[in-house]
């Protein structure tokens, strides 16, 4: 009888240890999955594929009266929650409400020629109205990134963000 109690005790201890190990592994997996849902803090250079970064530096200033034919996007950003600073160029809305705008890295981009490459222009939509924005302000924009080319007037935007928030740049 004592032998059966000892064996039962050992089985319970092993099951307890296994439960602790499995709990730790599940917690680790849960923690890893939530880290993917975190917002990516982007800079404008992050929107340019590595293979295009050197080429864009070599051709800077050599293009006139046309948008650069460079502008490949980074498909791995598709579907990611992102945050990026930029200047607003309003497209749809009025002084009180803005529903569509372009986000660009420099003040006046797209207004002057040549416009920046398409991977340096983000077309932004808000499901409802964007937060209280002053036109031509620099903001931090947060939302879901979609790697989708979109022609807006004479300009091609390489990315589309479905905005969730826009806050003043600090």
Secondary structure, DSSP 8 states (H G I E B T S, - for coil): -HHHHHHHHHHHHHHHHHHHHHHHHHHHHHHHHHHHTS-EEE-GGGGS-HHHHHHHHHHTT---SS--S-----GGGTT-EEEEEEEEEEEEE-SS-EEEEEEESSTTTTTSSS---GGGEEEEEESS--SS--TT-EEEEEEEEE---EEETTEEESEEEEEEEEEE--
